[in-house]
Amino acid sequence: MIEPEHVTALRDQLRRFVTEKAPREKRREWDRTHSFPCELFDELAALGLCGLTIDEEYGGSGQDILAAVAAIEELCRAGAFLAGPFIHCAFYGGLNIGENGSPEQKAELLPRLARGELTFAYGLSEPDVGGDLSAVKTRARIEGDTVILNGAKRWCTGADFADYIYCLVRSDPDAPARQGLSFLLVPTKAAGVTLAPIEHSNLRYTLSSDVFFDDVRLPLSSIVGGTERWNQGWKMLAGRALDIEKLEIAACAFGIAQAAVEEAWTYAQERVQFGKPISGHQAVRHSLVEARTKLEACRHMLYHAARLADAGQPCAVETSMAKLFIGDTVVEIALICQRVMGAYAMSDAYDMERHVRDLLGMPIVGGSSNMQKNNIAALLRLPG
Ligand SMILES: Cc1cc2nc3c(=O)[nH]c(=O)nc-3n(C[C@H](O)[C@H](O)[C@H](O)COP(=O)(O)OP(=O)(O)OC[C@H]3O[C@@H](n4cnc5c(N)ncnc54)[C@H](O)[C@@H]3O)c2cc1C
């Protein structure tokens, strides 16, 4: 695929980084312990990676969505362990504050995000809220110069290491559902915030947690966008940052699927059965080609949407389509690659068993495939 030279150079740099610093035994260890290598994230930040979603006036390199998406793809060759913290910084933090933050929040947070000193977690889902985000119950109210927060978030990935939770709250219980929502920046260390980790099988670069808010008291400056954006949360949720956000998980899915195809491709040339490498058996050859072809289709969906976003053009439909298509297609790719590797796809001697776990979750995380279909139908004004 033809791409700007600086993106190709970034890919080469990250590919070397991943090969050298994230060998299989380390990846296996990180997966077992739900952890990522903080020191490697610091090294990535020192390369300037976290500034890829942040304007130059705040210390970033200007919004370079194409490069940021390519970075996720390359980092995902080692699984989500290096891509995860980058996403928590550059996308959850940099993109959202860049679009929705007040001037003070931008001045305070963006330079630190650009340097990779801060990470955010997303607090959208709740015990009773998955796809229907307009139904969040976590309650925030203003008393004088304080916001008081009570409730619970679920699946808050990275709440264990992040500095802030970018948290969707119900700020006006009497308003129609979408008009009574706001976003808060909740420090994970604030008094009244407690975590209960959830054991889960996919994307184990960190823990996803239940987060409980018990009379958490925050200054008004915690309201994303400032007090004038109180009750404007739905607009932020439906805004450009979250359009682009869908590319982050799609890039992750694509990068991991690519690693799966590469592993199956190599394995099939090494494994000999019936006197020849299994890549010589026609059924296996066809499977491998099928997986690569599906992967190529994903690449086109992803980078077409990324180019639109990069050019500042409307991209809500295309990013939703990319998330839908890639999320579903990587499951097909995972199952093909798993079959090619036979028993060894179940063994921790290879990465495939982790790839399969990660890829099976892709049609769910970051907005399910059905939610993307609903979005696309609504965006294209299909009468219902
Ligand atoms: C590892 C992991 C990490 C996660 N990290 C985060 C995070 O950091 N922050 C966060 O906020 N959330 C996070 N999530 C939650 C994730 O975003 C949700 O799982 C996702 O939004 C889907 O919600 P749900 O699973 O509750 O599904 P539900 O909304 O309960 O839906 C269940 C099924 O019903 C279908 N469905 C529901 N409503 C409709 C409808 N109207 N039309 C058609 N089909 C429908 C869905 O498509 C889905 O298949 C994470 C989840 C996992 C597994």
The ligand as a MOL file (V3000), in Angstrom:
LIG
                    3D

  0  0  0     0  0            999 V3000
M  V30 BEGIN CTAB
M  V30 COUNTS 53 58 0 0 0
M  V30 BEGIN ATOM
M  V30 1 C -11.6970 -6.9330 27.5360 0
M  V30 2 C -12.7390 -5.8530 27.5230 0
M  V30 3 C -12.3510 -4.5500 27.7140 0
M  V30 4 C -13.3070 -3.5390 27.7460 0
M  V30 5 N -12.8890 -2.2620 28.0300 0
M  V30 6 C -13.8030 -1.2940 28.2150 0
M  V30 7 C -13.4080 0.0050 28.6740 0
M  V30 8 O -12.2170 0.2730 28.8530 0
M  V30 9 N -14.3620 0.9230 28.9320 0
M  V30 10 C -15.6840 0.6600 28.7320 0
M  V30 11 O -16.4930 1.5420 28.9730 0
M  V30 12 N -16.1040 -0.5570 28.2900 0
M  V30 13 C -15.1930 -1.5330 28.0340 0
M  V30 14 N -15.5820 -2.7850 27.6290 0
M  V30 15 C -16.9990 -3.0390 27.4250 0
M  V30 16 C -17.3440 -3.1160 25.9500 0
M  V30 17 O -17.1880 -1.8740 25.3240 0
M  V30 18 C -18.7840 -3.6480 25.8910 0
M  V30 19 O -18.6590 -5.0290 26.1480 0
M  V30 20 C -19.4510 -3.4140 24.5830 0
M  V30 21 O -19.7700 -2.0600 24.4510 0
M  V30 22 C -20.7200 -4.2470 24.4490 0
M  V30 23 O -21.4830 -4.1560 25.5900 0
M  V30 24 P -22.0640 -5.4790 26.3010 0
M  V30 25 O -21.0350 -6.5140 26.2210 0
M  V30 26 O -22.5720 -5.1000 27.6300 0
M  V30 27 O -23.2330 -5.9250 25.3640 0
M  V30 28 P -24.8330 -5.5840 25.3720 0
M  V30 29 O -25.0020 -4.1520 25.0780 0
M  V30 30 O -25.4010 -6.1310 26.6310 0
M  V30 31 O -25.2300 -6.4720 24.1700 0
M  V30 32 C -25.1720 -7.9140 24.1650 0
M  V30 33 C -25.4430 -8.3990 22.7490 0
M  V30 34 O -26.7220 -7.9060 22.3060 0
M  V30 35 C -26.5780 -7.1210 21.1480 0
M  V30 36 N -27.4820 -5.9590 21.1990 0
M  V30 37 C -27.7300 -5.1600 22.2790 0
M  V30 38 N -28.5910 -4.1870 21.9240 0
M  V30 39 C -28.8820 -4.3590 20.6080 0
M  V30 40 C -29.6890 -3.6560 19.6610 0
M  V30 41 N -30.3610 -2.5460 19.9690 0
M  V30 42 N -29.7210 -4.1070 18.3900 0
M  V30 43 C -29.0270 -5.2080 18.0210 0
M  V30 44 N -28.2470 -5.9160 18.8730 0
M  V30 45 C -28.1740 -5.4970 20.1520 0
M  V30 46 C -25.1030 -6.6530 21.1450 0
M  V30 47 O -24.6400 -6.3830 19.8370 0
M  V30 48 C -24.4010 -7.8540 21.7620 0
M  V30 49 O -24.1280 -8.7960 20.7720 0
M  V30 50 C -14.6660 -3.8250 27.5520 0
M  V30 51 C -15.0600 -5.1540 27.3160 0
M  V30 52 C -14.1110 -6.1630 27.3120 0
M  V30 53 C -14.5460 -7.5770 27.0900 0
M  V30 END ATOM
M  V30 BEGIN BOND
M  V30 1 1 1 2
M  V30 2 1 2 3
M  V30 3 2 2 52
M  V30 4 2 3 4
M  V30 5 1 4 5
M  V30 6 1 4 50
M  V30 7 2 5 6
M  V30 8 1 6 7
M  V30 9 1 6 13
M  V30 10 2 7 8
M  V30 11 1 7 9
M  V30 12 1 9 10
M  V30 13 2 10 11
M  V30 14 1 10 12
M  V30 15 2 12 13
M  V30 16 1 13 14
M  V30 17 1 14 15
M  V30 18 1 14 50
M  V30 19 1 15 16
M  V30 20 1 16 17
M  V30 21 1 16 18
M  V30 22 1 18 19
M  V30 23 1 18 20
M  V30 24 1 20 21
M  V30 25 1 20 22
M  V30 26 1 22 23
M  V30 27 1 23 24
M  V30 28 2 24 25
M  V30 29 1 24 26
M  V30 30 1 24 27
M  V30 31 1 27 28
M  V30 32 2 28 29
M  V30 33 1 28 30
M  V30 34 1 28 31
M  V30 35 1 31 32
M  V30 36 1 32 33
M  V30 37 1 33 34
M  V30 38 1 33 48
M  V30 39 1 34 35
M  V30 40 1 35 36
M  V30 41 1 35 46
M  V30 42 1 36 37
M  V30 43 1 36 45
M  V30 44 2 37 38
M  V30 45 1 38 39
M  V30 46 1 39 40
M  V30 47 2 39 45
M  V30 48 1 40 41
M  V30 49 2 40 42
M  V30 50 1 42 43
M  V30 51 2 43 44
M  V30 52 1 44 45
M  V30 53 1 46 47
M  V30 54 1 46 48
M  V30 55 1 48 49
M  V30 56 2 50 51
M  V30 57 1 51 52
M  V30 58 1 52 53
M  V30 END BOND
M  V30 END CTAB
M  END
